[in-house]
Amino acid sequence: QVQLVESGGGLVQAGGSLRLSCAASGRTFSSYSMGWFRQAPGKEREFVAAISWSGLRTYYADSVKGRFTISRDNAKNTVDLQMNSLKPEDTAVYYCAADTSTNTIVAGRLYDMDYWGKGTLVTVSA
């Protein structure tokens, strides 16, 4: 069993930065690929970024490539999302996800995901 708790959301002006963190419980954290998703009001939840269990492979949605960076620390059971050059369209609730398959995360197979966090709100003002 893995529990995920996100933190770091808040209000930021366009062009600013935020760093989200996801803390995972459980001794098997390093067995899971991790990802970030987001859901804006009235829209479906969408893939943002993923990182393999080893941290050696990362994947990004085109909309955030070059602005967001995902990283993980298996010793601390954390996965972070550094968000730079934020835009108003980045406003959403951001969710942390864990799955044994990186493909499940990258393909956005929401209903196949092993674990979800409860989300943290990011608001980017114009």
N, CA, C and O atoms as CSV, one atom per row, in Angstrom:
chain,resi,resn,atom,element,x,y,z
A,1,GLN,N,N,0.847,-1.187,0.000
A,1,GLN,CA,C,0.000,0.000,0.000
A,1,GLN,C,C,0.885,1.241,0.000
A,1,GLN,O,O,1.861,1.319,0.746
A,2,VAL,N,N,0.536,2.204,-0.840
A,2,VAL,CA,C,1.269,3.467,-0.922
A,2,VAL,C,C,0.279,4.606,-0.747
A,2,VAL,O,O,-0.763,4.632,-1.403
A,3,GLN,N,N,0.593,5.532,0.119
A,3,GLN,CA,C,-0.206,6.748,0.273
A,3,GLN,C,C,0.604,7.927,-0.225
A,3,GLN,O,O,1.799,8.038,0.051
A,4,LEU,N,N,-0.056,8.804,-0.960
A,4,LEU,CA,C,0.607,9.941,-1.578
A,4,LEU,C,C,-0.007,11.234,-1.057
A,4,LEU,O,O,-1.228,11.383,-1.019
A,5,VAL,N,N,0.858,12.172,-0.653
A,5,VAL,CA,C,0.392,13.458,-0.145
A,5,VAL,C,C,1.145,14.564,-0.856
A,5,VAL,O,O,2.367,14.661,-0.750
A,6,GLU,N,N,0.408,15.403,-1.588
A,6,GLU,CA,C,1.006,16.509,-2.314
A,6,GLU,C,C,1.080,17.769,-1.451
A,6,GLU,O,O,0.282,17.957,-0.533
A,7,SER,N,N,2.042,18.617,-1.760
A,7,SER,CA,C,2.167,19.910,-1.097
A,7,SER,C,C,2.844,20.881,-2.055
A,7,SER,O,O,3.397,20.480,-3.079
A,8,GLY,N,N,2.790,22.170,-1.705
A,8,GLY,CA,C,3.509,23.175,-2.475
A,8,GLY,C,C,2.667,24.016,-3.401
A,8,GLY,O,O,3.174,24.945,-4.030
A,9,GLY,N,N,1.383,23.703,-3.495
A,9,GLY,CA,C,0.533,24.509,-4.354
A,9,GLY,C,C,0.313,25.902,-3.777
A,9,GLY,O,O,0.654,26.171,-2.625
A,10,GLY,N,N,-0.258,26.778,-4.587
A,10,GLY,CA,C,-0.530,28.135,-4.127
A,10,GLY,C,C,-0.832,29.056,-5.272
A,10,GLY,O,O,-1.080,28.625,-6.398
A,11,LEU,N,N,-0.807,30.341,-4.965
A,11,LEU,CA,C,-1.083,31.387,-5.942
A,11,LEU,C,C,0.228,32.029,-6.383
A,11,LEU,O,O,1.057,32.401,-5.554
A,12,VAL,N,N,0.405,32.153,-7.693
A,12,VAL,CA,C,1.623,32.743,-8.225
A,12,VAL,C,C,1.277,33.559,-9.461
A,12,VAL,O,O,0.316,33.249,-10.165
A,13,GLN,N,N,2.045,34.584,-9.722
A,13,GLN,CA,C,1.826,35.398,-10.920
A,13,GLN,C,C,2.403,34.698,-12.144
A,13,GLN,O,O,3.324,33.888,-12.040
A,14,ALA,N,N,1.852,35.023,-13.288
A,14,ALA,CA,C,2.371,34.480,-14.537
A,14,ALA,C,C,3.861,34.802,-14.668
A,14,ALA,O,O,4.302,35.912,-14.370
A,15,GLY,N,N,4.615,33.812,-15.115
A,15,GLY,CA,C,6.055,33.964,-15.219
A,15,GLY,C,C,6.807,33.492,-13.988
A,15,GLY,O,O,8.030,33.352,-14.016
A,16,GLY,N,N,6.082,33.249,-12.914
A,16,GLY,CA,C,6.705,32.820,-11.675
A,16,GLY,C,C,6.939,31.320,-11.625
A,16,GLY,O,O,6.730,30.605,-12.606
A,17,SER,N,N,7.377,30.862,-10.464
A,17,SER,CA,C,7.734,29.460,-10.273
A,17,SER,C,C,7.091,28.907,-9.011
A,17,SER,O,O,6.815,29.639,-8.061
A,18,LEU,N,N,6.859,27.603,-9.022
A,18,LEU,CA,C,6.410,26.857,-7.849
A,18,LEU,C,C,7.062,25.488,-7.890
A,18,LEU,O,O,7.387,24.965,-8.956
A,19,ARG,N,N,7.242,24.924,-6.720
A,19,ARG,CA,C,7.773,23.563,-6.636
A,19,ARG,C,C,6.778,22.719,-5.851
A,19,ARG,O,O,6.515,22.972,-4.676
A,20,LEU,N,N,6.239,21.726,-6.514
A,20,LEU,CA,C,5.330,20.793,-5.862
A,20,LEU,C,C,6.119,19.592,-5.366
A,20,LEU,O,O,7.110,19.178,-5.968
A,21,SER,N,N,5.652,19.050,-4.257
A,21,SER,CA,C,6.285,17.859,-3.718
A,21,SER,C,C,5.220,16.817,-3.405
A,21,SER,O,O,4.103,17.151,-3.009
A,22,CYS,N,N,5.572,15.579,-3.582
A,22,CYS,CA,C,4.684,14.459,-3.257
A,22,CYS,C,C,5.447,13.517,-2.338
A,22,CYS,O,O,6.482,12.965,-2.712
A,23,ALA,N,N,4.921,13.342,-1.133
A,23,ALA,CA,C,5.539,12.444,-0.166
A,23,ALA,C,C,4.788,11.121,-0.162
A,23,ALA,O,O,3.562,11.093,-0.053
A,24,ALA,N,N,5.521,10.041,-0.282
A,24,ALA,CA,C,4.914,8.714,-0.343
A,24,ALA,C,C,5.245,7.906,0.890
A,24,ALA,O,O,6.374,7.918,1.380
A,25,SER,N,N,4.252,7.210,1.376
A,25,SER,CA,C,4.492,6.273,2.473
A,25,SER,C,C,4.691,4.883,1.881
A,25,SER,O,O,4.322,4.633,0.733
A,26,GLY,N,N,5.273,3.985,2.664
A,26,GLY,CA,C,5.450,2.622,2.181
A,26,GLY,C,C,6.877,2.343,1.794
A,26,GLY,O,O,7.589,3.219,1.305
A,27,ARG,N,N,7.283,1.125,2.016
A,27,ARG,CA,C,8.667,0.750,1.787
A,27,ARG,C,C,8.969,0.417,0.337
A,27,ARG,O,O,10.124,0.191,-0.024
A,28,THR,N,N,7.921,0.384,-0.508
A,28,THR,CA,C,8.125,-0.045,-1.882
A,28,THR,C,C,8.116,1.118,-2.865
A,28,THR,O,O,7.906,0.914,-4.060
A,29,PHE,N,N,8.340,2.325,-2.381
A,29,PHE,CA,C,8.276,3.521,-3.223
A,29,PHE,C,C,9.163,3.379,-4.446
A,29,PHE,O,O,8.753,3.728,-5.553
A,30,SER,N,N,10.368,2.874,-4.261
A,30,SER,CA,C,11.314,2.796,-5.372
A,30,SER,C,C,10.895,1.783,-6.433
A,30,SER,O,O,11.514,1.709,-7.495
A,31,SER,N,N,9.861,1.010,-6.158
A,31,SER,CA,C,9.358,0.048,-7.147
A,31,SER,C,C,8.399,0.679,-8.133
A,31,SER,O,O,8.040,0.063,-9.137
A,32,TYR,N,N,7.978,1.910,-7.852
A,32,TYR,CA,C,6.936,2.555,-8.637
A,32,TYR,C,C,7.485,3.662,-9.514
A,32,TYR,O,O,8.355,4.433,-9.110
A,33,SER,N,N,6.956,3.721,-10.720
A,33,SER,CA,C,7.104,4.924,-11.509
A,33,SER,C,C,6.139,5.957,-10.925
A,33,SER,O,O,5.099,5.605,-10.368
A,34,MET,N,N,6.493,7.217,-11.059
A,34,MET,CA,C,5.694,8.285,-10.474
A,34,MET,C,C,5.321,9.303,-11.537
A,34,MET,O,O,6.028,9.479,-12.530
A,35,GLY,N,N,4.216,9.959,-11.313
A,35,GLY,CA,C,3.796,10.955,-12.284
A,35,GLY,C,C,3.009,12.080,-11.650
A,35,GLY,O,O,2.548,11.987,-10.512
A,36,TRP,N,N,2.869,13.138,-12.415
A,36,TRP,CA,C,2.021,14.271,-12.056
A,36,TRP,C,C,0.962,14.446,-13.138
A,36,TRP,O,O,1.239,14.374,-14.335
A,37,PHE,N,N,-0.251,14.677,-12.673
A,37,PHE,CA,C,-1.373,14.990,-13.552
A,37,PHE,C,C,-1.985,16.297,-13.071
A,37,PHE,O,O,-1.694,16.758,-11.967
A,38,ARG,N,N,-2.820,16.884,-13.891
A,38,ARG,CA,C,-3.528,18.089,-13.466
A,38,ARG,C,C,-4.941,18.091,-14.047
A,38,ARG,O,O,-5.224,17.498,-15.088
A,39,GLN,N,N,-5.797,18.781,-13.326
A,39,GLN,CA,C,-7.181,18.891,-13.771
A,39,GLN,C,C,-7.661,20.314,-13.547
A,39,GLN,O,O,-7.774,20.779,-12.413
A,40,ALA,N,N,-7.938,20.989,-14.642
A,40,ALA,CA,C,-8.471,22.347,-14.591
A,40,ALA,C,C,-9.990,22.281,-14.482
A,40,ALA,O,O,-10.591,21.269,-14.844
A,41,PRO,N,N,-10.618,23.345,-13.987
A,41,PRO,CA,C,-12.078,23.345,-13.847
A,41,PRO,C,C,-12.768,23.048,-15.177
A,41,PRO,O,O,-12.480,23.679,-16.194
A,42,GLY,N,N,-13.679,22.082,-15.151
A,42,GLY,CA,C,-14.432,21.745,-16.337
A,42,GLY,C,C,-13.690,20.919,-17.361
A,42,GLY,O,O,-14.210,20.658,-18.446
A,43,LYS,N,N,-12.485,20.507,-17.032
A,43,LYS,CA,C,-11.690,19.732,-17.991
A,43,LYS,C,C,-11.331,18.378,-17.413
A,43,LYS,O,O,-11.450,18.143,-16.211
A,44,GLU,N,N,-10.888,17.489,-18.293
A,44,GLU,CA,C,-10.474,16.167,-17.847
A,44,GLU,C,C,-9.070,16.227,-17.235
A,44,GLU,O,O,-8.279,17.124,-17.526
A,45,ARG,N,N,-8.798,15.258,-16.393
A,45,ARG,CA,C,-7.469,15.149,-15.827
A,45,ARG,C,C,-6.488,14.769,-16.942
A,45,ARG,O,O,-6.768,13.889,-17.756
A,46,GLU,N,N,-5.334,15.446,-16.965
A,46,GLU,CA,C,-4.374,15.218,-18.028
A,46,GLU,C,C,-2.980,14.964,-17.484
A,46,GLU,O,O,-2.606,15.433,-16.409
A,47,PHE,N,N,-2.232,14.210,-18.261
A,47,PHE,CA,C,-0.848,13.886,-17.923
A,47,PHE,C,C,0.028,15.137,-17.999
A,47,PHE,O,O,-0.121,15.956,-18.906
A,48,VAL,N,N,0.941,15.274,-17.039
A,48,VAL,CA,C,1.892,16.384,-17.029
A,48,VAL,C,C,3.329,15.876,-17.166
A,48,VAL,O,O,4.062,16.301,-18.059
A,49,ALA,N,N,3.724,14.962,-16.271
A,49,ALA,CA,C,5.101,14.485,-16.281
A,49,ALA,C,C,5.184,13.128,-15.591
A,49,ALA,O,O,4.341,12.786,-14.761
A,50,ALA,N,N,6.206,12.367,-15.946
A,50,ALA,CA,C,6.424,11.056,-15.327
A,50,ALA,C,C,7.913,10.809,-15.169
A,50,ALA,O,O,8.739,11.387,-15.876
A,51,ILE,N,N,8.236,9.934,-14.221
A,51,ILE,CA,C,9.632,9.567,-13.994
A,51,ILE,C,C,9.681,8.081,-13.662
A,51,ILE,O,O,8.851,7.579,-12.904
A,52,SER,N,N,10.643,7.390,-14.224
A,52,SER,CA,C,10.760,5.955,-13.991
A,52,SER,C,C,11.201,5.672,-12.568
A,52,SER,O,O,11.618,6.581,-11.851
A,53,TRP,N,N,11.112,4.412,-12.156
A,53,TRP,CA,C,11.443,4.068,-10.775
A,53,TRP,C,C,12.878,4.437,-10.425
A,53,TRP,O,O,13.173,4.793,-9.285
A,54,SER,N,N,13.773,4.351,-11.416
A,54,SER,CA,C,15.185,4.646,-11.174
A,54,SER,C,C,15.485,6.132,-11.250
A,54,SER,O,O,16.526,6.588,-10.776
A,55,GLY,N,N,14.573,6.883,-11.846
A,55,GLY,CA,C,14.817,8.302,-12.059
A,55,GLY,C,C,15.588,8.600,-13.328
A,55,GLY,O,O,15.863,9.761,-13.630
A,56,LEU,N,N,15.937,7.567,-14.072
A,56,LEU,CA,C,16.784,7.774,-15.250
A,56,LEU,C,C,15.993,8.248,-16.465
A,56,LEU,O,O,16.548,8.868,-17.372
A,57,ARG,N,N,14.704,7.955,-16.479
A,57,ARG,CA,C,13.877,8.357,-17.632
A,57,ARG,C,C,12.763,9.282,-17.172
A,57,ARG,O,O,12.071,9.017,-16.190
A,58,THR,N,N,12.611,10.363,-17.901
A,58,THR,CA,C,11.536,11.314,-17.620
A,58,THR,C,C,10.741,11.587,-18.893
A,58,THR,O,O,11.245,11.464,-20.009
A,59,TYR,N,N,9.488,11.960,-18.684
A,59,TYR,CA,C,8.566,12.192,-19.802
A,59,TYR,C,C,7.721,13.417,-19.467
A,59,TYR,O,O,7.379,13.652,-18.308
A,60,TYR,N,N,7.392,14.190,-20.494
A,60,TYR,CA,C,6.634,15.414,-20.273
A,60,TYR,C,C,5.560,15.593,-21.342
A,60,TYR,O,O,5.722,15.186,-22.493
A,61,ALA,N,N,4.472,16.208,-20.930
A,61,ALA,CA,C,3.488,16.652,-21.910
A,61,ALA,C,C,4.081,17.803,-22.700
A,61,ALA,O,O,4.882,18.577,-22.175
A,62,ASP,N,N,3.693,17.914,-23.951
A,62,ASP,CA,C,4.241,18.976,-24.797
A,62,ASP,C,C,3.986,20.356,-24.199
A,62,ASP,O,O,4.799,21.265,-24.364
A,63,SER,N,N,2.876,20.511,-23.516
A,63,SER,CA,C,2.499,21.819,-22.993
A,63,SER,C,C,3.406,22.314,-21.877
A,63,SER,O,O,3.413,23.506,-21.571
A,64,VAL,N,N,4.172,21.416,-21.263
A,64,VAL,CA,C,5.035,21.821,-20.149
A,64,VAL,C,C,6.510,21.577,-20.424
A,64,VAL,O,O,7.367,21.949,-19.623
A,65,LYS,N,N,6.803,20.952,-21.554
A,65,LYS,CA,C,8.200,20.617,-21.873
A,65,LYS,C,C,9.047,21.878,-21.917
A,65,LYS,O,O,8.676,22.869,-22.546
A,66,GLY,N,N,10.188,21.830,-21.242
A,66,GLY,CA,C,11.079,22.981,-21.188
A,66,GLY,C,C,10.782,23.937,-20.048
A,66,GLY,O,O,11.593,24.816,-19.756
A,67,ARG,N,N,9.639,23.783,-19.399
A,67,ARG,CA,C,9.273,24.656,-18.278
A,67,ARG,C,C,9.195,23.891,-16.964
A,67,ARG,O,O,9.518,24.436,-15.908
A,68,PHE,N,N,8.770,22.630,-17.019
A,68,PHE,CA,C,8.604,21.809,-15.810
A,68,PHE,C,C,9.701,20.747,-15.760
A,68,PHE,O,O,10.162,20.258,-16.791
A,69,THR,N,N,10.107,20.404,-14.539
A,69,THR,CA,C,11.086,19.340,-14.346
A,69,THR,C,C,10.622,18.421,-13.226
A,69,THR,O,O,10.320,18.875,-12.123
A,70,ILE,N,N,10.567,17.134,-13.516
A,70,ILE,CA,C,10.195,16.143,-12.496
A,70,ILE,C,C,11.463,15.482,-11.970
A,70,ILE,O,O,12.401,15.225,-12.725
A,71,SER,N,N,11.481,15.212,-10.673
A,71,SER,CA,C,12.627,14.538,-10.059
A,71,SER,C,C,12.127,13.694,-8.894
A,71,SER,O,O,11.008,13.881,-8.414
A,72,ARG,N,N,12.949,12.783,-8.453
A,72,ARG,CA,C,12.574,11.940,-7.319
A,72,ARG,C,C,13.774,11.651,-6.447
A,72,ARG,O,O,14.919,11.682,-6.897
A,73,ASP,N,N,13.485,11.369,-5.185
A,73,ASP,CA,C,14.519,10.990,-4.217
A,73,ASP,C,C,14.019,9.718,-3.540
A,73,ASP,O,O,13.172,9.777,-2.648
A,74,ASN,N,N,14.537,8.583,-3.958
A,74,ASN,CA,C,14.045,7.309,-3.419
A,74,ASN,C,C,14.444,7.106,-1.958
A,74,ASN,O,O,13.814,6.317,-1.252
A,75,ALA,N,N,15.465,7.795,-1.503
A,75,ALA,CA,C,15.851,7.695,-0.098
A,75,ALA,C,C,14.852,8.424,0.789
A,75,ALA,O,O,14.629,8.037,1.937
A,76,LYS,N,N,14.255,9.479,0.251
A,76,LYS,CA,C,13.301,10.270,1.025
A,76,LYS,C,C,11.847,9.966,0.668
A,76,LYS,O,O,10.927,10.514,1.274
A,77,ASN,N,N,11.646,9.091,-0.315
A,77,ASN,CA,C,10.282,8.762,-0.770
A,77,ASN,C,C,9.522,10.000,-1.250
A,77,ASN,O,O,8.361,10.205,-0.896
A,78,THR,N,N,10.183,10.806,-2.048
A,78,THR,CA,C,9.530,12.003,-2.554
A,78,THR,C,C,9.708,12.124,-4.064
A,78,THR,O,O,10.684,11.638,-4.636
A,79,VAL,N,N,8.748,12.778,-4.686
A,79,VAL,CA,C,8.851,13.144,-6.098
A,79,VAL,C,C,8.418,14.601,-6.203
A,79,VAL,O,O,7.380,14.986,-5.663
A,80,ASP,N,N,9.201,15.396,-6.888
A,80,ASP,CA,C,8.959,16.821,-6.997
A,80,ASP,C,C,8.645,17.222,-8.435
A,80,ASP,O,O,9.016,16.542,-9.392
A,81,LEU,N,N,7.955,18.343,-8.549
A,81,LEU,CA,C,7.706,18.944,-9.853
A,81,LEU,C,C,8.066,20.418,-9.760
A,81,LEU,O,O,7.354,21.206,-9.137
A,82,GLN,N,N,9.171,20.777,-10.380
A,82,GLN,CA,C,9.587,22.178,-10.442
A,82,GLN,C,C,8.906,22.813,-11.634
A,82,GLN,O,O,9.071,22.359,-12.767
A,83,MET,N,N,8.140,23.864,-11.382
A,83,MET,CA,C,7.374,24.524,-12.439
A,83,MET,C,C,7.871,25.952,-12.604
A,83,MET,O,O,7.755,26.766,-11.688
A,84,ASN,N,N,8.416,26.247,-13.759
A,84,ASN,CA,C,8.920,27.582,-14.066
A,84,ASN,C,C,8.115,28.204,-15.200
A,84,ASN,O,O,7.382,27.521,-15.915
A,85,SER,N,N,8.269,29.503,-15.345
A,85,SER,CA,C,7.578,30.234,-16.429
A,85,SER,C,C,6.093,29.879,-16.475
A,85,SER,O,O,5.543,29.566,-17.531
A,86,LEU,N,N,5.470,29.933,-15.325
A,86,LEU,CA,C,4.077,29.516,-15.232
A,86,LEU,C,C,3.158,30.445,-16.019
A,86,LEU,O,O,3.395,31.647,-16.131
A,87,LYS,N,N,2.106,29.844,-16.559
A,87,LYS,CA,C,1.119,30.557,-17.361
A,87,LYS,C,C,-0.260,30.398,-16.724
A,87,LYS,O,O,-0.492,29.436,-15.992
A,88,PRO,N,N,-1.159,31.309,-16.989
A,88,PRO,CA,C,-2.520,31.158,-16.438
A,88,PRO,C,C,-3.162,29.814,-16.806
A,88,PRO,O,O,-3.953,29.276,-16.031
A,89,GLU,N,N,-2.834,29.279,-17.958
A,89,GLU,CA,C,-3.413,28.008,-18.371
A,89,GLU,C,C,-2.836,26.815,-17.611
A,89,GLU,O,O,-3.294,25.687,-17.794
A,90,ASP,N,N,-1.840,27.052,-16.763
A,90,ASP,CA,C,-1.333,25.995,-15.881
A,90,ASP,C,C,-2.179,25.866,-14.620
A,90,ASP,O,O,-1.973,24.945,-13.830
A,91,THR,N,N,-3.118,26.768,-14.426
A,91,THR,CA,C,-3.991,26.717,-13.264
A,91,THR,C,C,-4.782,25.417,-13.249
A,91,THR,O,O,-5.471,25.083,-14.213
A,92,ALA,N,N,-4.674,24.687,-12.141
A,92,ALA,CA,C,-5.328,23.382,-12.034
A,92,ALA,C,C,-5.057,22.801,-10.655
A,92,ALA,O,O,-4.228,23.306,-9.899
A,93,VAL,N,N,-5.773,21.732,-10.348
A,93,VAL,CA,C,-5.399,20.892,-9.220
A,93,VAL,C,C,-4.397,19.876,-9.746
A,93,VAL,O,O,-4.651,19.198,-10.741
A,94,TYR,N,N,-3.262,19.777,-9.076
A,94,TYR,CA,C,-2.188,18.883,-9.495
A,94,TYR,C,C,-2.192,17.641,-8.599
A,94,TYR,O,O,-2.218,17.730,-7.372
A,95,TYR,N,N,-2.164,16.484,-9.261
A,95,TYR,CA,C,-2.231,15.212,-8.565
A,95,TYR,C,C,-0.955,14.401,-8.780
A,95,TYR,O,O,-0.399,14.358,-9.878
A,96,CYS,N,N,-0.520,13.776,-7.725
A,96,CYS,CA,C,0.587,12.827,-7.787
A,96,CYS,C,C,0.023,11.433,-8.014
A,96,CYS,O,O,-1.031,11.095,-7.474
A,97,ALA,N,N,0.707,10.630,-8.800
A,97,ALA,CA,C,0.242,9.280,-9.097
A,97,ALA,C,C,1.410,8.303,-9.071
A,97,ALA,O,O,2.554,8.665,-9.346
A,98,ALA,N,N,1.094,7.055,-8.734
A,98,ALA,CA,C,2.105,6.003,-8.702
A,98,ALA,C,C,1.589,4.776,-9.419
A,98,ALA,O,O,0.429,4.392,-9.269
A,99,ASP,N,N,2.459,4.167,-10.199
A,99,ASP,CA,C,2.086,2.927,-10.873
A,99,ASP,C,C,3.351,2.116,-11.150
A,99,ASP,O,O,4.435,2.673,-11.319
A,100,THR,N,N,3.195,0.805,-11.193
A,100,THR,CA,C,4.354,-0.032,-11.492
A,100,THR,C,C,4.752,0.074,-12.960
A,100,THR,O,O,5.852,-0.330,-13.334
A,101,SER,N,N,3.868,0.614,-13.790
A,101,SER,CA,C,4.146,0.755,-15.211
A,101,SER,C,C,4.254,2.225,-15.606
A,101,SER,O,O,3.304,2.990,-15.437
A,102,THR,N,N,5.406,2.614,-16.127
A,102,THR,CA,C,5.562,3.984,-16.615
A,102,THR,C,C,4.598,4.248,-17.762
A,102,THR,O,O,4.088,5.359,-17.908
A,103,ASN,N,N,4.350,3.234,-18.569
A,103,ASN,CA,C,3.460,3.402,-19.713
A,103,ASN,C,C,2.050,3.796,-19.288
A,103,ASN,O,O,1.392,4.594,-19.955
A,104,THR,N,N,1.594,3.233,-18.175
A,104,THR,CA,C,0.259,3.573,-17.677
A,104,THR,C,C,0.171,5.058,-17.373
A,104,THR,O,O,-0.843,5.698,-17.652
A,105,ILE,N,N,1.231,5.601,-16.803
A,105,ILE,CA,C,1.244,7.021,-16.438
A,105,ILE,C,C,1.334,7.876,-17.699
A,105,ILE,O,O,0.531,8.790,-17.885
A,106,VAL,N,N,2.289,7.592,-18.553
A,106,VAL,CA,C,2.504,8.405,-19.745
A,106,VAL,C,C,1.293,8.358,-20.681
A,106,VAL,O,O,0.950,9.357,-21.313
A,107,ALA,N,N,0.657,7.200,-20.763
A,107,ALA,CA,C,-0.525,7.061,-21.625
A,107,ALA,C,C,-1.770,7.668,-20.992
A,107,ALA,O,O,-2.811,7.775,-21.640
A,108,GLY,N,N,-1.665,8.065,-19.731
A,108,GLY,CA,C,-2.802,8.690,-19.069
A,108,GLY,C,C,-3.957,7.747,-18.814
A,108,GLY,O,O,-5.117,8.153,-18.880
A,109,ARG,N,N,-3.651,6.486,-18.523
A,109,ARG,CA,C,-4.708,5.505,-18.242
A,109,ARG,C,C,-5.152,5.697,-16.789
A,109,ARG,O,O,-4.725,4.972,-15.891
A,110,LEU,N,N,-6.009,6.681,-16.587
A,110,LEU,CA,C,-6.361,7.137,-15.246
A,110,LEU,C,C,-6.953,6.020,-14.395
A,110,LEU,O,O,-6.635,5.903,-13.212
A,111,TYR,N,N,-7.805,5.208,-14.989
A,111,TYR,CA,C,-8.521,4.208,-14.192
A,111,TYR,C,C,-7.654,2.989,-13.897
A,111,TYR,O,O,-8.033,2.138,-13.092
A,112,ASP,N,N,-6.494,2.899,-14.545
A,112,ASP,CA,C,-5.572,1.787,-14.269
A,112,ASP,C,C,-4.507,2.161,-13.248
A,112,ASP,O,O,-3.716,1.310,-12.844
A,113,MET,N,N,-4.474,3.430,-12.824
A,113,MET,CA,C,-3.414,3.909,-11.940
A,113,MET,C,C,-3.494,3.205,-10.591
A,113,MET,O,O,-4.579,3.021,-10.040
A,114,ASP,N,N,-2.345,2.817,-10.069
A,114,ASP,CA,C,-2.320,2.108,-8.787
A,114,ASP,C,C,-2.719,3.009,-7.620
A,114,ASP,O,O,-3.533,2.624,-6.781
A,115,TYR,N,N,-2.141,4.209,-7.570
A,115,TYR,CA,C,-2.393,5.104,-6.441
A,115,TYR,C,C,-2.465,6.560,-6.911
A,115,TYR,O,O,-1.792,6.973,-7.855
A,116,TRP,N,N,-3.308,7.314,-6.210
A,116,TRP,CA,C,-3.459,8.747,-6.436
A,116,TRP,C,C,-3.347,9.496,-5.117
A,116,TRP,O,O,-3.737,9.002,-4.060
A,117,GLY,N,N,-2.800,10.706,-5.212
A,117,GLY,CA,C,-2.890,11.622,-4.095
A,117,GLY,C,C,-4.199,12.397,-4.193
A,117,GLY,O,O,-4.978,12.207,-5.127
A,118,LYS,N,N,-4.429,13.272,-3.220
A,118,LYS,CA,C,-5.685,14.033,-3.196
A,118,LYS,C,C,-5.578,15.365,-3.928
A,118,LYS,O,O,-6.589,16.025,-4.167
A,119,GLY,N,N,-4.375,15.760,-4.280
A,119,GLY,CA,C,-4.197,16.950,-5.098
A,119,GLY,C,C,-3.834,18.196,-4.328
A,119,GLY,O,O,-4.097,18.312,-3.131
A,120,THR,N,N,-3.217,19.137,-5.045
A,120,THR,CA,C,-2.888,20.439,-4.501
A,120,THR,C,C,-3.191,21.475,-5.582
A,120,THR,O,O,-2.897,21.260,-6.758
A,121,LEU,N,N,-3.779,22.599,-5.174
A,121,LEU,CA,C,-4.246,23.598,-6.126
A,121,LEU,C,C,-3.137,24.575,-6.489
A,121,LEU,O,O,-2.462,25.125,-5.619
A,122,VAL,N,N,-2.965,24.776,-7.775
A,122,VAL,CA,C,-2.047,25.786,-8.302
A,122,VAL,C,C,-2.873,26.801,-9.082
A,122,VAL,O,O,-3.615,26.449,-9.999
A,123,THR,N,N,-2.731,28.059,-8.702
A,123,THR,CA,C,-3.442,29.137,-9.387
A,123,THR,C,C,-2.420,30.135,-9.914
A,123,THR,O,O,-1.610,30.669,-9.157
A,124,VAL,N,N,-2.468,30.379,-11.217
A,124,VAL,CA,C,-1.544,31.312,-11.851
A,124,VAL,C,C,-2.351,32.511,-12.339
A,124,VAL,O,O,-3.231,32.382,-13.189
A,125,SER,N,N,-2.034,33.666,-11.789
A,125,SER,CA,C,-2.760,34.875,-12.166
A,125,SER,C,C,-2.063,35.579,-13.328
A,125,SER,O,O,-0.841,35.534,-13.469
A,126,ALA,N,N,-2.874,36.223,-14.144
A,126,ALA,CA,C,-2.331,36.902,-15.332
A,126,ALA,C,C,-1.619,38.196,-14.954
A,126,ALA,O,O,-1.103,38.894,-15.827
